[in-house]
């Protein structure tokens, strides 16, 4: 099955009331496990890559591998470049073969964010590449102010103006979520999600989904959030699977055996997230 466009997939998810797990990957193995989980569940998925990991795996290498694996999957799989915080990084992702990119101008002023996002949208449009943008401050989970200070949250009126002026295909919003491990349990602003969902036409994205309570994620799906970014928990599951394999003593000195051993735990982790984000039991 040929890979799907991110925007098409997210519109389908919005219409059918399921959330798409967008899982950050690091190498071919972590891409493989995400796709295997989606095939087990018969639910679409997004494989994505954080450009800050390029020193580990070059963007062009992972884009090629992920797109090739998506083309061969038995369920719809989309491929996306996460958090590009400059025009240059986003365009490099387009050049290196990503069919969808995020441009993150959330640290800029509103007008600067509009200008940056609009420039990326114009460039990406030439190549048929989808663009996700961010409005509001989705900060760090280890900073309590980033989680609870509503001044950081996305404003409804600005979301409407931002989407209209930039032409972005999807919008990541700040509603009490943050990146990385949380210093305290987040409480998503459901009223704000509801208001933004009713005011803008594009799919909505929730970053920092690792460790958000399950009932909150289900409610976010039912309120119309469509893309759910997962990174911290996925890499934690990878570490824990390796730690368990090493502690077992079965793979003493055998790194290949250890890598084979972690497959099932990794796939099962993603299966769990796909099920969680599919409270209305959508299936292909």
N, C-alpha and C positions, 0 to 999 in steps of 0.2 A: 504494500500500500504506500503510495507516494506520501511524503511528509506533508503536513498541512500548514497553512499560514496561521500565525499566532492570533491575529485579529479575527479570522474566521472561526477559529476554535473557541475563542472567548465569547464571541457573539452566540455561538451554539450553546455554550455553557450557560450564558445568561438566560437564553430562551428556555432551556431545559432544566434550569434550577439545580445545577451541580457546580461545584468548584473544581478548578483544574489545579492539581499539584504541579508547581513549577519548581523543580528540584535542582539546586546548584550542584554541578559536577566538577571533577578535578582531572579525570583521565578516562580512558576508554572503559575501564572496569565500572566506574561509577555511572557512566552513561548506560552501559549494558544492563545494570541492575534496575535502573529506573524504567527502562523500556520493558524488561521482563515482567516487572510488577504490573505495568499497564496492560500487558497482554494477558496476564492471569485474570485481571479484573474486568477486562473488556471495556475499559474506560480510557479516554484520551489523556495525554500527559504532555508536559512541556519540560524539555531538557534545557538547562541554561548554564552559563559559565560566567564567572566573575572575572573581569579583566585584570584584577589585581593578582590573579593566580598565573598570569602569563609567564612568569619566571619558572613555573613548574611545567606547564604545557603551553606551547605557542597557540595563539588564537586560531591561526590558519589550520593547524593540525587538528585541533579539537572540532572546529567548525566542519571540516571535511569529514572526519570520522562520525560525528554526531548526525550530520545530514545523511550520510550513507546508511547508517544504522536505522535512522528514522524512515528512509525510503524502503527499507526491507522489513519494517515492522508490520504486524498484522492488525494493528490498531492505529488510529491517527496520533502522530507524534509531531510536535512542533519544536523548533530549535531557536534559542534566544540568547542574546548577549545582555547580561545584567549590568547594572550600575556603571554606565560610562559618564563620568563627571566632566567631560569636556567634548567639544565638537570634534577634536582630533581623534579621541579614543572611539567615539561613535562611528566616525567615518572609517577608521581603521578596521573596525568590526565589520562594516559593510564590505570594505575591500577584501577582507579575509574570508568572506563567504557566509556570514551570518544572515539568515533571511529575516531576522527581527532584532532590533537593538533597543535598549533603554538609554535615554539621555536623562541624566539626573542633574538638574539645575536648581535643586531645592535649597542649596546653600547660598544662592544668589538672591538679589532682590526680585520682586515679582516681575518687573519689566525686563530685567536681565534674563530671568528664567524663560519668559515668553520669547525673547529674541533668540536665545540659544536653541530652545526647542523647535521653534519655527524654522530655523536654519537647518537643523538636522532633518526635520520632516521634509523640507524641500529637496534636500540632497538624497535622502532615502527614497523619495518618491520616484526619482529618475530610474532607480534600480529595482523598484517594486518591493522595497523592504519596509516592514512594519515598524512603527515607533511607539514605544511606551515612554511616558513622561512622569514626573513626580511633582506634586504641589503640596506644600506644607513641609514640616520638618520631621521626617522619620529618623530619629536620632539613634543613640546607643542605649541598649537595655541596661547597661551598668550605670547609667545616669538617670536618677529618679526624676529629675526635672523634665527630661525628654519624654517621659512616659505620662506624667500627670499634668504638666503645664499645658492648658488648653490653648495658650497663645501659639503653641507650635502646631496645632491641629489645622487641617485644611478648612478654609472658609468656603461655604456654599457659593456665595456670590462670585468669589474669585475663581472657583472651579469652573463655573459656567463661562466666565470671560476667557479663562485660560484655554479651555477646549476649543472655543470658537476662534480664538486668535491664532492658535498654533496648529490646529488640524491633527493633533496627536491621535493615535489609534486606540490607546488605552491610557488610563490615568491611575497612578499609585497615589494613595491618599494617606494622610496622617490622622489617626483616630484613636490614639493611645497605644499604638504599636511601636516597636523599635527593633533595631538589629542586634543580633547576638543574644547571649544569656541575659535574662531579666534579673535586676536587683530586687524587684518585688513583682508580685503577680499583676499583670496588666488587666485593665478593665476597659474594653473597647467601648467607644461612644456610639451606641447603636442608633440613637436619634440622628447623629450626624451622618452616619452611613446611609440611613433611610432618606435623609434630606438630599444628600448629594446624588444618590441613585435616582431619585425622582426628578433631578434637575439637569443631569447631563446624559447624553446619548451613548457615550463610549463605555466599554467595559471598565470595571474598577478593579484595582489590584491592591492586595494587602501584603506588605513586606513584613519581615520579622515574625513569621508565623510559628517558629520553633518555641515551644513552651507556653504558648497561649492556651488557656484551658479549652478543652474539647467542646464544651457546650457553647462557648463564645464563638468558636470557629463555625460550628453548625449554624448558629444564629446569623453569622455574617453571610454564609451561603444563602440562607433563606431570605436575607434582606437584599440580595442581588450582587454581592461581591463575586468576582469570577475567577481571578488568578490569585493563588496563594503561594508565596515564596517560602521555600524551606531549604535551609542550609545548615545551620548550627546543629540541629538534631540529627541530620543525615550523617554529617561527619563525626558526630559523637557516637552514633550507632556503629560506624566503621571502626572507630577506635576501640569501642567496647568489644566488638566481635574479634578484633585482632588480639586484644588483651586476654579474652577468654581462650582463644586458640593457643596462645603462647603458654598460658597458665596450665593448660591441659597436658602439656609435655608431648603431645602427639607429633608436633612439627618441629622438634628441636633442630635448629639449623636448616630447616626446609621452608624457605620463604615461598616457594611455589605452592607447596601444600597448604600453607597458611592462607594464601590468596584464594585458593579454591575453597577453603573452609568457610570464609566469611561471606560467600555468595548468598547463601540462603537467608542469613540474618539480615543482610542488606536489602534483599528483595522483600522480605516480610515486613521490614520497617516501612518501605514505600507502599506496600499493599495496605498497611494499616492507615497511612495518611490518605490514600485514595478513597478508602472506605469512609473515613471520617468526613471527608469533604464531599461525600455523595449521600447526604442524609435522605434524599428522595429516591434513591435506588435506581438512578439512570444506568442503562447498559446499552451497548451497541447491539 
